[in-house]
Amino acid sequence: MIKVQVDKIWLGKVSVRDYIYKKCLRKKESLGITHGKEYMFIPYADLKKAKQYTDESFKSKFNNKKYRLVDFDWKPFKPENVNQGRLVWKIKDKKKYLIKYKS
């Protein structure tokens, strides 16, 4: 996985430089994007579906390399709340039990 840290989220999107995106495609690796303490993964299979190129090209301040930005929808990873899942299943099981008991 290739990891990138971004500083800004703009209108629910994060931007990655195109040469990093192309590197992921070339190496057939997933892309990991970090913003602060939140992070998200884009699997290799979903990389081509998730992208949106910007029209404008930029020039790097350090090596004068030209690049474009590739935008991805920001969907940070949220661990599943295991307690909530148990509660829902207990309620469903109780309803099944009550239905069977009344019949």
TIMI-2910 file (N, C-alpha, C, CB; in pm, 1 decimal, decimal comma, always signed):
<rs>
+----------+----------+----------+----------+----------+----------+----------+----------+----------+----------+----------+----------+------+
!      n_x !      n_y !      n_z !     ca_x !     ca_y !     ca_z !      c_x !      c_y !      c_z !     cb_x !     cb_y !     cb_z ! resn !
+----------+----------+----------+----------+----------+----------+----------+----------+----------+----------+----------+----------+------+
!    +84,7 !   -116,7 !     +0,0 !     +0,0 !     +0,0 !     +0,0 !    +89,9 !   +123,9 !     +0,0 !    -96,7 !     -0,7 !   +122,4 !  Met !
!    +48,4 !   +222,1 !    -76,3 !   +117,4 !   +349,9 !    -80,6 !    +38,4 !   +448,3 !     +4,4 !   +133,4 !   +401,5 !   -227,5 !  Ile !
!   +107,2 !   +509,8 !   +100,4 !    +40,3 !   +599,4 !   +195,0 !    +68,1 !   +745,0 !   +160,2 !    +85,5 !   +569,7 !   +338,8 !  Lys !
!    -35,6 !   +827,6 !   +175,5 !    -26,3 !   +970,7 !   +147,6 !    -94,9 !  +1045,9 !   +261,0 !    -90,7 !  +1006,2 !     +9,3 !  Val !
!    -36,3 !  +1157,3 !   +301,0 !    -99,6 !  +1242,2 !   +400,9 !   -148,9 !  +1368,9 !   +331,8 !     -0,8 !  +1276,0 !   +517,4 !  Gln !
!   -275,1 !  +1403,0 !   +356,1 !   -332,4 !  +1524,5 !   +298,4 !   -363,7 !  +1622,4 !   +410,7 !   -460,5 !  +1492,5 !   +215,5 !  Val !
!   -360,1 !  +1751,1 !   +377,0 !   -383,3 !  +1854,2 !   +477,5 !   -523,7 !  +1912,0 !   +472,4 !   -283,7 !  +1964,4 !   +460,9 !  Asp !
!   -589,7 !  +1900,5 !   +357,0 !   -719,5 !  +1966,3 !   +341,5 !   -824,5 !  +1870,9 !   +287,2 !   -706,9 !  +2086,9 !   +249,5 !  Lys !
!   -946,2 !  +1892,7 !   +333,5 !  -1063,7 !  +1828,5 !   +275,4 !  -1146,2 !  +1941,9 !   +216,9 !  -1146,1 !  +1742,8 !   +382,5 !  Ile !
!  -1178,7 !  +1934,3 !    +89,5 !  -1253,2 !  +2041,2 !    +23,7 !  -1379,7 !  +1983,3 !    -36,4 !  -1167,4 !  +2110,8 !    -85,3 !  Trp !
!  -1495,9 !  +2028,4 !    +13,2 !  -1626,9 !  +1983,8 !    -34,0 !  -1639,1 !  +1831,9 !    -29,6 !  -1651,7 !  +2033,9 !   -175,9 !  Leu !
!  -1585,9 !  +1771,9 !    +75,9 !  -1595,8 !  +1628,2 !    +94,8 !  -1500,7 !  +1547,5 !     +8,5 !  -1733,9 !  +1584,7 !    +67,9 !  Gly !
!  -1398,2 !  +1610,9 !    -45,5 !  -1301,7 !  +1542,3 !   -130,9 !  -1160,1 !  +1571,2 !    -83,5 !  -1319,0 !  +1584,9 !   -278,0 !  Lys !
!  -1070,8 !  +1474,6 !   -106,6 !   -928,5 !  +1492,9 !    -81,6 !   -855,7 !  +1478,7 !   -214,0 !   -875,0 !  +1390,6 !    +23,9 !  Val !
!   -745,7 !  +1550,6 !   -228,3 !   -670,8 !  +1550,0 !   -353,6 !   -534,6 !  +1485,8 !   -334,7 !   -654,8 !  +1692,1 !   -407,4 !  Ser !
!   -497,0 !  +1404,4 !   -433,5 !   -368,1 !  +1336,0 !   -435,5 !   -302,6 !  +1370,0 !   -568,7 !   -383,9 !  +1179,5 !   -416,4 !  Val !
!   -172,4 !  +1387,0 !   -569,5 !   -102,7 !  +1418,5 !   -693,9 !   -109,7 !  +1300,0 !   -789,9 !    +44,3 !  +1456,3 !   -665,8 !  Arg !
!   -117,4 !  +1331,6 !   -918,8 !   -140,5 !  +1227,1 !  -1018,4 !    -26,9 !  +1126,8 !  -1027,1 !   -162,1 !  +1289,0 !  -1152,9 !  Asp !
!    +97,0 !  +1167,3 !   -999,7 !   +206,2 !  +1070,9 !  -1009,9 !   +201,7 !   +967,5 !   -897,1 !   +340,2 !  +1143,7 !  -1008,4 !  Tyr !
!   +142,5 !  +1002,3 !   -783,5 !   +123,1 !   +903,7 !   -676,7 !    +13,4 !   +805,7 !   -717,3 !    +87,2 !   +973,4 !   -542,1 !  Ile !
!    -93,7 !   +859,2 !   -774,8 !   -204,3 !   +776,0 !   -823,4 !   -154,8 !   +678,3 !   -931,0 !   -318,2 !   +865,0 !   -879,8 !  Tyr !
!    -75,5 !   +728,8 !  -1025,7 !    -22,8 !   +643,6 !  -1132,6 !    +73,6 !   +539,0 !  -1078,7 !    +47,1 !   +728,4 !  -1238,3 !  Lys !
!   +147,7 !   +574,3 !   -973,5 !   +239,4 !   +478,7 !   -910,2 !   +161,9 !   +362,0 !   -849,9 !   +323,9 !   +548,3 !   -801,4 !  Lys !
!    +46,5 !   +392,1 !   -787,6 !    -39,2 !   +286,0 !   -732,2 !    -88,6 !   +193,5 !   -843,6 !   -159,9 !   +347,3 !   -656,1 !  Cys !
!   -129,5 !   +251,6 !   -955,2 !   -177,6 !   +170,0 !  -1066,7 !    -65,5 !    +84,6 !  -1124,7 !   -237,6 !   +259,0 !  -1175,9 !  Leu !
!    +52,0 !   +143,9 !  -1139,3 !   +165,2 !    +73,4 !  -1197,6 !   +209,0 !    -44,2 !  -1109,9 !   +281,8 !   +169,5 !  -1218,6 !  Arg !
!   +212,3 !    -23,8 !   -977,4 !   +255,0 !   -128,0 !   -884,7 !   +141,1 !   -220,3 !   -842,5 !   +316,6 !    -65,2 !   -762,7 !  Lys !
!    +17,4 !   -187,2 !   -884,7 !   -103,3 !   -262,9 !   -848,5 !   -118,7 !   -272,0 !   -696,4 !    -98,3 !   -404,8 !   -909,8 !  Lys !
!   -105,7 !   -154,9 !   -633,0 !   -119,8 !   -145,9 !   -487,8 !   -236,4 !    -54,7 !   -452,5 !    +10,5 !    -94,2 !   -423,0 !  Glu !
!   -286,3 !    -70,8 !   -331,4 !   -394,5 !    +15,5 !   -284,8 !   -336,0 !   +147,8 !   -236,7 !   -475,7 !    -53,3 !   -171,4 !  Ser !
!   -423,7 !   +245,9 !   -218,0 !   -384,0 !   +379,6 !   -176,0 !   -440,5 !   +407,1 !    -37,6 !   -432,1 !   +486,7 !   -277,4 !  Leu !
!   -354,8 !   +449,0 !    +54,3 !   -397,0 !   +485,7 !   +189,2 !   -384,7 !   +636,0 !   +205,3 !   -313,0 !   +411,7 !   +296,8 !  Gly !
!   -492,8 !   +701,8 !   +245,0 !   -493,2 !   +847,4 !   +259,8 !   -520,7 !   +880,2 !   +406,0 !   -599,7 !   +914,4 !   +165,9 !  Ile !
!   -436,0 !   +966,0 !   +462,7 !   -448,0 !  +1005,5 !   +602,9 !   -474,0 !  +1155,3 !   +611,3 !   -320,4 !   +967,6 !   +682,5 !  Thr !
!   -569,5 !  +1191,7 !   +697,4 !   -595,7 !  +1333,4 !   +726,6 !   -611,9 !  +1344,9 !   +877,2 !   -724,3 !  +1387,5 !   +650,2 !  His !
!   -512,5 !  +1402,2 !   +942,5 !   -515,3 !  +1410,3 !  +1088,7 !   -509,1 !  +1270,5 !  +1147,8 !   -642,2 !  +1484,3 !  +1137,7 !  Gly !
!   -608,7 !  +1235,1 !  +1229,7 !   -613,9 !  +1101,6 !  +1289,8 !   -704,3 !  +1007,1 !  +1212,3 !   -661,5 !  +1110,9 !  +1433,3 !  Lys !
!   -770,2 !  +1057,3 !  +1109,5 !   -858,7 !   +974,5 !  +1028,8 !   -784,2 !   +922,9 !   +906,0 !   -984,3 !  +1053,9 !   +986,7 !  Glu !
!   -829,1 !   +810,8 !   +854,5 !   -766,1 !   +753,4 !   +736,7 !   -868,9 !   +676,5 !   +656,0 !   -649,0 !   +662,2 !   +776,0 !  Tyr !
!   -834,7 !   +653,9 !   +530,9 !   -919,7 !   +572,4 !   +444,5 !   -830,5 !   +492,6 !   +349,5 !  -1021,2 !   +661,4 !   +364,9 !  Met !
!   -882,1 !   +380,8 !   +301,5 !   -812,1 !   +296,4 !   +206,1 !   -892,5 !   +290,7 !    +77,9 !   -788,7 !   +154,6 !   +263,2 !  Phe !
!   -821,9 !   +295,0 !    -33,0 !   -885,5 !   +272,9 !   -161,9 !   -817,7 !   +151,0 !   -222,4 !   -874,5 !   +399,7 !   -256,2 !  Ile !
!   -886,1 !    +37,7 !   -227,5 !   -826,1 !    -83,1 !   -283,7 !   -791,1 !    -64,2 !   -430,8 !   -920,6 !   -201,9 !   -267,3 !  Pro !
!   -693,8 !   -140,2 !   -478,2 !   -649,7 !   -129,7 !   -617,0 !   -766,5 !   -148,5 !   -713,8 !   -540,4 !   -233,0 !   -645,8 !  Tyr !
!   -856,0 !   -239,8 !   -683,8 !   -969,7 !   -266,7 !   -773,4 !  -1061,6 !   -145,4 !   -787,4 !  -1050,2 !   -386,3 !   -721,8 !  Ala !
!  -1066,7 !    -59,3 !   -686,1 !  -1156,1 !    +56,6 !   -688,3 !  -1086,9 !   +186,9 !   -728,8 !  -1218,7 !    +73,9 !   -552,9 !  Asp !
!   -957,2 !   +184,1 !   -753,0 !   -884,0 !   +307,9 !   -782,7 !   -935,8 !   +378,1 !   -907,1 !   -736,9 !   +278,4 !   -799,5 !  Leu !
!   -961,0 !   +304,8 !  -1013,2 !  -1004,2 !   +367,8 !  -1137,6 !  -1146,3 !   +422,3 !  -1127,6 !   -995,2 !   +268,4 !  -1252,1 !  Lys !
!  -1230,3 !   +360,4 !  -1045,9 !  -1368,7 !   +405,4 !  -1031,1 !  -1379,1 !   +532,4 !   -946,9 !  -1452,7 !   +295,3 !   -968,6 !  Lys !
!  -1288,7 !   +549,3 !   -852,4 !  -1303,3 !   +653,5 !   -751,2 !  -1243,3 !   +787,5 !   -791,3 !  -1240,7 !   +608,3 !   -624,2 !  Ala !
!  -1172,9 !   +794,9 !   -900,8 !  -1095,1 !   +915,5 !   -930,3 !  -1171,1 !  +1021,1 !  -1008,6 !   -972,8 !   +878,3 !  -1005,9 !  Lys !
!  -1125,5 !  +1145,2 !   -994,4 !  -1171,6 !  +1258,8 !  -1073,7 !  -1052,0 !  +1351,1 !  -1091,3 !  -1293,4 !  +1333,4 !  -1005,2 !  Gln !
!  -1006,6 !  +1367,2 !  -1213,7 !   -893,4 !  +1456,5 !  -1241,1 !   -938,6 !  +1602,1 !  -1239,2 !   -829,0 !  +1422,6 !  -1377,4 !  Tyr !
!   -850,3 !  +1689,4 !  -1193,3 !   -875,8 !  +1832,5 !  -1205,7 !   -828,6 !  +1878,9 !  -1342,5 !   -805,1 !  +1912,5 !  -1092,4 !  Thr !
!   -886,4 !  +1986,3 !  -1391,5 !   -848,8 !  +2038,2 !  -1523,4 !   -715,8 !  +2113,2 !  -1519,5 !   -958,2 !  +2130,1 !  -1576,6 !  Asp !
!   -685,9 !  +2172,2 !  -1409,2 !   -568,5 !  +2257,9 !  -1397,3 !   -443,8 !  +2176,1 !  -1362,5 !   -592,3 !  +2366,0 !  -1291,0 !  Glu !
!   -328,9 !  +2211,7 !  -1419,7 !   -203,6 !  +2147,8 !  -1380,0 !   -123,4 !  +2245,5 !  -1295,1 !   -121,5 !  +2102,1 !  -1504,5 !  Ser !
!    -46,2 !  +2191,4 !  -1203,8 !    +30,3 !  +2270,7 !  -1108,4 !   +178,3 !  +2241,9 !  -1125,7 !    -14,4 !  +2241,5 !   -963,6 !  Phe !
!   +261,1 !  +2329,2 !  -1071,2 !   +405,7 !  +2312,1 !  -1077,3 !   +458,6 !  +2301,7 !   -934,9 !   +473,9 !  +2429,8 !  -1154,3 !  Lys !
!   +540,7 !  +2201,8 !   -910,5 !   +597,9 !  +2182,0 !   -777,8 !   +691,8 !  +2295,7 !   -741,8 !   +671,6 !  +2048,7 !   -770,6 !  Ser !
!   +691,6 !  +2336,0 !   -616,5 !   +779,0 !  +2444,4 !   -571,2 !   +925,2 !  +2399,7 !   -560,2 !   +730,8 !  +2497,1 !   -436,4 !  Lys !
!   +946,0 !  +2269,6 !   -545,3 !  +1079,8 !  +2221,0 !   -515,9 !  +1157,4 !  +2174,3 !   -639,3 !  +1070,9 !  +2109,2 !   -418,2 !  Phe !
!  +1090,3 !  +2101,8 !   -731,1 !  +1164,8 !  +2049,4 !   -845,2 !  +1102,9 !  +2087,3 !   -979,8 !  +1174,4 !  +1899,5 !   -834,7 !  Asn !
!  +1011,0 !  +2182,6 !   -980,7 !   +943,7 !  +2230,7 !  -1102,2 !   +876,3 !  +2119,4 !  -1182,3 !  +1043,2 !  +2302,0 !  -1190,4 !  Asn !
!   +841,4 !  +2011,9 !  -1116,9 !   +771,3 !  +1901,7 !  -1182,0 !   +623,0 !  +1937,2 !  -1193,8 !   +790,6 !  +1768,4 !  -1102,9 !  Lys !
!   +564,8 !  +1916,7 !  -1311,2 !   +422,6 !  +1944,9 !  -1331,0 !   +339,8 !  +1824,8 !  -1286,5 !   +393,1 !  +1979,3 !  -1479,5 !  Lys !
!   +224,4 !  +1853,4 !  -1228,6 !   +133,4 !  +1747,2 !  -1185,5 !     -9,0 !  +1799,2 !  -1188,9 !   +169,7 !  +1696,5 !  -1043,5 !  Tyr !
!   -102,3 !  +1704,5 !  -1191,6 !   -244,6 !  +1736,1 !  -1176,6 !   -292,1 !  +1669,5 !  -1049,3 !   -329,0 !  +1688,7 !  -1300,8 !  Arg !
!   -406,7 !  +1712,6 !  -1001,1 !   -461,9 !  +1652,7 !   -880,0 !   -571,0 !  +1553,0 !   -915,7 !   -517,0 !  +1761,1 !   -785,9 !  Leu !
!   -575,6 !  +1446,7 !   -839,1 !   -679,4 !  +1345,2 !   -853,3 !   -762,6 !  +1351,4 !   -725,9 !   -618,5 !  +1200,2 !   -877,3 !  Val !
!   -892,9 !  +1374,4 !   -739,5 !   -981,4 !  +1389,3 !   -623,9 !  -1051,8 !  +1258,0 !   -592,7 !  -1084,8 !  +1500,1 !   -649,1 !  Asp !
!  -1063,2 !  +1230,6 !   -464,3 !  -1135,2 !  +1113,6 !   -414,6 !  -1236,1 !  +1160,5 !   -311,3 !  -1037,6 !  +1007,6 !   -353,8 !  Phe !
!  -1352,3 !  +1096,9 !   -306,9 !  -1450,3 !  +1126,1 !   -202,3 !  -1392,3 !  +1082,7 !    -68,6 !  -1586,6 !  +1054,5 !   -230,1 !  Asp !
!  -1400,7 !  +1169,3 !    +29,5 !  -1345,2 !  +1140,2 !   +161,8 !  -1444,7 !  +1055,9 !   +240,4 !  -1311,5 !  +1271,2 !   +238,5 !  Trp !
!  -1409,5 !   +930,3 !   +259,2 !  -1490,4 !   +837,4 !   +337,5 !  -1398,0 !   +768,3 !   +437,3 !  -1563,8 !   +732,6 !   +245,3 !  Lys !
!  -1374,5 !   +831,4 !   +553,4 !  -1279,2 !   +774,1 !   +648,1 !  -1328,2 !   +641,8 !   +704,2 !  -1252,9 !   +871,3 !   +761,4 !  Pro !
!  -1231,9 !   +558,7 !   +740,5 !  -1260,9 !   +428,1 !   +798,9 !  -1320,9 !   +447,1 !   +937,2 !  -1133,2 !   +340,8 !   +806,1 !  Phe !
!  -1431,0 !   +379,0 !   +962,5 !  -1494,2 !   +382,5 !  +1094,7 !  -1512,1 !   +237,9 !  +1139,7 !  -1632,7 !   +460,0 !  +1091,8 !  Lys !
!  -1448,6 !   +202,3 !  +1250,9 !  -1463,4 !    +64,8 !  +1297,2 !  -1608,5 !    +35,0 !  +1334,0 !  -1371,9 !    +38,7 !  +1417,3 !  Pro !
!  -1648,4 !    -86,8 !  +1309,8 !  -1785,2 !   -127,8 !  +1339,0 !  -1805,8 !   -132,8 !  +1489,7 !  -1816,6 !   -265,2 !  +1275,1 !  Glu !
!  -1916,2 !    -79,8 !  +1535,1 !  -1949,6 !    -83,4 !  +1676,7 !  -2009,9 !   -220,2 !  +1706,8 !  -2048,3 !    +32,4 !  +1715,4 !  Asn !
!  -1930,7 !   -307,5 !  +1769,2 !  -1975,4 !   -444,7 !  +1793,4 !  -2092,9 !   -450,1 !  +1889,7 !  -1861,0 !   -528,3 !  +1847,7 !  Val !
!  -2101,8 !   -356,6 !  +1981,2 !  -2213,6 !   -356,3 !  +2076,2 !  -2346,0 !   -329,3 !  +2005,8 !  -2190,5 !   -251,7 !  +2185,5 !  Asn !
!  -2346,1 !   -239,6 !  +1908,5 !  -2468,0 !   -208,2 !  +1835,4 !  -2517,9 !   -329,6 !  +1758,7 !  -2444,5 !    -91,6 !  +1740,0 !  Gln !
!  -2426,6 !   -401,1 !  +1696,1 !  -2466,5 !   -519,6 !  +1620,8 !  -2531,7 !   -623,9 !  +1709,7 !  -2346,7 !   -579,8 !  +1550,9 !  Gly !
!  -2478,0 !   -644,4 !  +1827,5 !  -2535,7 !   -741,6 !  +1920,8 !  -2675,0 !   -699,1 !  +1965,0 !  -2445,0 !   -758,9 !  +2043,1 !  Arg !
!  -2691,9 !   -571,2 !  +1990,3 !  -2820,4 !   -520,6 !  +2034,7 !  -2926,8 !   -543,3 !  +1927,4 !  -2810,1 !   -371,6 !  +2069,6 !  Leu !
!  -2894,3 !   -514,2 !  +1802,7 !  -2990,1 !   -534,0 !  +1694,2 !  -3027,1 !   -680,5 !  +1681,8 !  -2933,3 !   -482,4 !  +1561,8 !  Val !
!  -2928,9 !   -769,1 !  +1689,4 !  -2958,9 !   -911,5 !  +1676,9 !  -3041,7 !   -960,9 !  +1794,7 !  -2829,9 !   -992,3 !  +1666,3 !  Trp !
!  -3015,7 !   -910,9 !  +1914,3 !  -3095,0 !   -952,7 !  +2029,9 !  -3239,8 !   -910,2 !  +2013,7 !  -3037,1 !   -894,4 !  +2159,1 !  Lys !
!  -3262,7 !   -790,2 !  +1963,0 !  -3399,2 !   -743,7 !  +1941,3 !  -3467,2 !   -829,6 !  +1834,9 !  -3400,2 !   -594,8 !  +1899,6 !  Ile !
!  -3396,8 !   -860,3 !  +1727,1 !  -3454,8 !   -943,2 !  +1621,7 !  -3487,3 !  -1082,0 !  +1674,6 !  -3359,3 !   -953,0 !  +1501,9 !  Lys !
!  -3396,4 !  -1140,7 !  +1752,1 !  -3420,3 !  -1273,0 !  +1808,9 !  -3540,0 !  -1270,4 !  +1904,4 !  -3294,7 !  -1323,2 !  +1882,1 !  Asp !
!  -3553,2 !  -1163,5 !  +1979,7 !  -3664,5 !  -1151,9 !  +2073,0 !  -3796,7 !  -1143,3 !  +1996,5 !  -3646,5 !  -1028,5 !  +2164,0 !  Lys !
!  -3799,6 !  -1068,5 !  +1886,3 !  -3920,9 !  -1058,7 !  +1805,3 !  -3955,9 !  -1194,9 !  +1746,5 !  -3903,2 !   -954,6 !  +1692,7 !  Lys !
!  -3856,3 !  -1268,5 !  +1697,4 !  -3881,7 !  -1402,4 !  +1643,4 !  -3938,7 !  -1492,7 !  +1752,9 !  -3751,5 !  -1463,8 !  +1584,6 !  Lys !
!  -3881,7 !  -1481,3 !  +1871,4 !  -3928,1 !  -1561,7 !  +1982,5 !  -4072,3 !  -1526,7 !  +2017,5 !  -3837,4 !  -1542,4 !  +2103,7 !  Tyr !
!  -4103,0 !  -1397,2 !  +2021,2 !  -4239,5 !  -1356,3 !  +2053,9 !  -4337,6 !  -1400,8 !  +1947,8 !  -4247,3 !  -1205,8 !  +2071,0 !  Leu !
!  -4298,6 !  -1394,2 !  +1821,2 !  -4386,7 !  -1440,3 !  +1713,9 !  -4412,9 !  -1589,7 !  +1725,5 !  -4326,1 !  -1408,0 !  +1577,1 !  Ile !
!  -4307,9 !  -1667,0 !  +1754,6 !  -4323,8 !  -1812,2 !  +1769,8 !  -4408,1 !  -1844,3 !  +1894,0 !  -4184,9 !  -1881,4 !  +1779,7 !  Lys !
!  -4388,9 !  -1768,1 !  +1999,5 !  -4461,0 !  -1793,5 !  +2123,3 !  -4609,8 !  -1765,1 !  +2109,4 !  -4403,2 !  -1710,0 !  +2235,1 !  Tyr !
!  -4645,5 !  -1658,6 !  +2033,2 !  -4785,8 !  -1622,6 !  +2016,4 !  -4859,1 !  -1720,2 !  +1923,7 !  -4796,9 !  -1480,8 !  +1961,7 !  Lys !
!  -4788,0 !  -1781,3 !  +1832,5 !  -4851,1 !  -1870,6 !  +1733,6 !  -4901,8 !  -1997,7 !  +1791,7 !  -4755,9 !  -1903,3 !  +1625,7 !  Ser !
+----------+----------+----------+----------+----------+----------+----------+----------+----------+----------+----------+----------+------+
</rs>
